[in-house]
Amino acid sequence: MFRIGDFSRLGQVSVKMLRHYDDLGLLKPARVDHFTGYRYYAIDQLPRLNRLLALKDLGFSLEQIGGLLDDDLPAPQIRGMLTLKRAELQGRVREEQARLSRVEARLRQLEQEGMMPEHEIVVKRVAPQLIASARTVAPTLDDMDRFCREVGDAVDRSGIRKAGPWMNIYHHEGFRERDLDVEAAVPVEGGRRSPSLPTGR
């Protein structure tokens, strides 16, 4: 039999964690001295401790580990839990890879411009929104402004209530001063007939 300090060194885990596993019922001592309160562990408990630590290293919670330590747990159920954990970890890897790409893009921007941008762009997920919109290819910036005003006037005349600010959606890459593929749009409240919007020229 090993006292808790000796067993902790053997299993390379802290005494504090052994006490925590005891409190959770994951690894109970083989014997507890009723007079001193000392915990004693048997050598044949080491495989259970190693399995507990291995599952913890895979990312399972202690609550999940409690079920996986059960020798009677069917293999298909263990396989299912491992499959779910794999999918969870793969999702985290994709998120971190996307974050790494954003960091690399920011580094390239700093190398090219030598300074942080004045305005930050953050991509966010939003709930689907009903909009009133019209799209055209405007020959010039003045034509685009005129078109957007016409769309705004048409929405105002329709009596539809706006549910958010106006926006211009550009369907081309990069900045242009001519032949702008633009969509003038405004979020609107549902339940009303769509207005007759300009189609552009």
C-alpha positions as CSV (number, residue, x, y, z in Angstrom):
1,M,0.0,0.0,0.0
2,F,1.1,3.5,-0.8
3,R,0.4,6.7,1.2
4,I,-1.1,9.4,-0.9
5,G,2.2,11.3,-1.3
6,D,4.0,8.2,-2.5
7,F,1.2,7.3,-4.9
8,S,1.1,10.9,-6.3
9,R,4.8,10.6,-7.1
10,L,4.3,7.2,-8.7
11,G,1.4,8.4,-10.8
12,Q,3.0,11.9,-11.5
13,V,-0.1,13.7,-10.3
14,S,-0.5,16.1,-7.4
15,V,-1.8,15.2,-4.0
16,K,-4.4,17.9,-4.4
17,M,-5.7,16.3,-7.6
18,L,-5.8,12.8,-6.0
19,R,-8.0,14.3,-3.2
20,H,-10.2,15.9,-5.8
21,Y,-10.6,12.6,-7.7
22,D,-11.5,11.0,-4.4
23,D,-14.2,13.6,-3.7
24,L,-15.7,13.1,-7.1
25,G,-15.6,9.3,-6.8
26,L,-13.3,8.9,-9.8
27,L,-10.5,7.3,-7.8
28,K,-11.2,6.3,-4.2
29,P,-8.3,5.2,-1.9
30,A,-8.0,1.5,-1.3
31,R,-8.1,2.3,2.4
32,V,-8.5,5.3,4.7
33,D,-7.1,5.2,8.2
34,H,-10.0,6.1,10.5
35,F,-7.7,7.5,13.2
36,T,-5.3,9.6,11.1
37,G,-7.4,10.2,8.0
38,Y,-4.5,9.1,5.8
39,R,-5.4,7.8,2.4
40,Y,-3.7,4.6,1.1
41,Y,-3.6,3.4,-2.5
42,A,-2.9,0.0,-4.0
43,I,-0.5,-0.6,-6.9
44,D,-3.4,-2.1,-9.0
45,Q,-5.1,1.4,-8.9
46,L,-2.4,2.9,-11.0
47,P,-3.9,1.7,-14.4
48,R,-7.2,3.4,-13.5
49,L,-5.3,6.6,-12.6
50,N,-3.4,6.4,-15.9
51,R,-6.6,5.9,-17.9
52,L,-8.2,8.9,-16.1
53,L,-5.2,11.1,-17.0
54,A,-5.2,9.9,-20.6
55,L,-8.9,10.7,-21.0
56,K,-8.3,14.1,-19.4
57,D,-5.5,14.8,-21.9
58,L,-8.0,14.0,-24.7
59,G,-10.1,16.9,-23.5
60,F,-12.9,15.0,-21.7
61,S,-14.5,16.6,-18.7
62,L,-14.2,14.9,-15.3
63,E,-17.9,14.1,-15.5
64,Q,-17.5,12.4,-18.9
65,I,-14.4,10.6,-17.6
66,G,-16.5,9.1,-14.8
67,G,-18.6,7.2,-17.4
68,L,-15.7,6.2,-19.5
69,L,-13.9,4.7,-16.5
70,D,-16.7,2.2,-16.1
71,D,-15.5,-1.2,-17.2
72,D,-19.0,-2.2,-18.2
73,L,-19.5,0.7,-20.6
74,P,-20.2,-0.8,-24.1
75,A,-17.6,-0.3,-26.8
76,P,-20.1,1.4,-29.2
77,Q,-20.9,4.0,-26.5
78,I,-17.2,4.7,-25.9
79,R,-16.7,4.9,-29.7
80,G,-19.5,7.4,-30.0
81,M,-18.1,9.6,-27.2
82,L,-14.7,9.6,-28.9
83,T,-16.2,10.4,-32.3
84,L,-18.1,13.4,-30.8
85,K,-14.9,14.6,-29.1
86,R,-13.0,14.3,-32.4
87,A,-15.6,16.4,-34.1
88,E,-15.4,19.0,-31.3
89,L,-11.6,19.2,-31.5
90,Q,-11.7,19.4,-35.3
91,G,-14.1,22.4,-35.0
92,R,-11.6,24.1,-32.6
93,V,-8.8,23.4,-35.0
94,R,-10.7,25.1,-37.8
95,E,-11.5,28.1,-35.6
96,E,-7.8,28.5,-34.6
97,Q,-6.7,28.1,-38.2
98,A,-9.1,30.9,-39.2
99,R,-7.8,33.0,-36.4
100,L,-4.2,32.3,-37.5
101,S,-5.0,33.4,-41.0
102,R,-6.4,36.7,-39.7
103,V,-3.2,37.2,-37.6
104,E,-1.1,36.5,-40.7
105,A,-3.2,39.0,-42.7
106,R,-2.7,41.7,-40.1
107,L,1.0,41.1,-40.0
108,R,1.2,41.4,-43.8
109,Q,-0.8,44.7,-43.6
110,L,1.6,46.0,-41.0
111,E,4.6,45.1,-43.1
112,Q,3.1,46.9,-46.1
113,E,1.7,50.0,-44.4
114,G,3.9,50.2,-41.4
115,M,0.9,51.0,-39.1
116,M,-2.3,49.7,-37.8
117,P,-5.5,50.7,-39.8
118,E,-7.6,53.5,-38.5
119,H,-10.8,51.4,-38.9
120,E,-11.3,47.8,-38.0
121,I,-13.4,45.4,-40.0
122,V,-15.0,42.6,-38.1
123,V,-17.1,39.9,-39.8
124,K,-20.1,38.9,-37.7
125,R,-23.0,36.5,-38.1
126,V,-26.4,38.1,-38.0
127,A,-29.9,36.8,-38.1
128,P,-31.7,36.8,-41.6
129,Q,-33.2,40.2,-42.3
130,L,-35.9,41.1,-44.7
131,I,-34.7,44.0,-47.0
132,A,-36.1,46.1,-49.7
133,S,-33.3,46.5,-52.4
134,A,-32.6,47.2,-56.0
135,R,-29.4,46.7,-57.9
136,T,-27.8,48.4,-60.9
137,V,-24.5,49.0,-62.6
138,A,-24.0,52.8,-62.2
139,P,-21.7,54.4,-64.8
140,T,-20.4,57.0,-62.4
141,L,-20.4,57.8,-58.7
142,D,-23.0,60.5,-59.3
143,D,-25.2,58.0,-61.1
144,M,-24.9,55.7,-58.1
145,D,-25.9,58.4,-55.7
146,R,-28.9,59.3,-57.8
147,F,-30.0,55.7,-58.0
148,C,-29.7,55.2,-54.2
149,R,-31.8,58.3,-53.6
150,E,-34.5,57.0,-56.0
151,V,-34.6,53.7,-54.2
152,G,-34.9,55.5,-50.8
153,D,-37.7,57.7,-52.2
154,A,-39.6,54.6,-53.4
155,V,-39.4,53.0,-50.0
156,D,-40.6,56.1,-48.3
157,R,-43.5,56.5,-50.6
158,S,-44.5,52.8,-50.0
159,G,-45.1,53.5,-46.4
160,I,-43.0,50.5,-45.3
161,R,-41.4,51.0,-42.0
162,K,-37.6,50.8,-42.0
163,A,-36.0,48.4,-39.5
164,G,-32.4,49.6,-39.8
165,P,-30.1,52.0,-41.5
166,W,-29.5,52.2,-45.3
167,M,-26.6,50.3,-46.8
168,N,-24.9,50.0,-50.1
169,I,-23.8,46.5,-51.2
170,Y,-21.1,46.4,-53.8
171,H,-20.9,43.4,-56.0
172,H,-17.4,43.9,-57.3
173,E,-14.0,43.7,-55.8
174,G,-11.9,46.7,-54.9
175,F,-12.6,50.4,-55.3
176,R,-14.1,51.7,-58.5
177,E,-15.1,55.2,-59.8
178,R,-16.9,53.8,-62.9
179,D,-19.3,50.9,-63.7
180,L,-20.2,50.3,-60.0
181,D,-22.2,47.2,-59.5
182,V,-24.2,48.4,-56.5
183,E,-27.3,47.3,-54.6
184,A,-29.1,49.9,-52.5
185,A,-30.8,48.1,-49.6
186,V,-32.6,48.9,-46.3
187,P,-33.9,46.4,-43.7
188,V,-37.7,46.6,-43.4
189,E,-40.4,45.2,-41.2
190,G,-42.3,42.2,-42.6
191,G,-45.9,41.8,-43.4
192,R,-46.2,44.6,-46.0
193,R,-46.3,44.6,-49.8
194,S,-42.9,45.2,-51.4
195,P,-42.5,48.7,-53.0
196,S,-41.9,49.2,-56.7
197,L,-38.2,50.0,-56.8
198,P,-36.1,51.5,-59.5
199,T,-34.3,49.0,-61.8
200,G,-31.5,51.2,-62.7
201,R,-30.4,52.4,-66.1
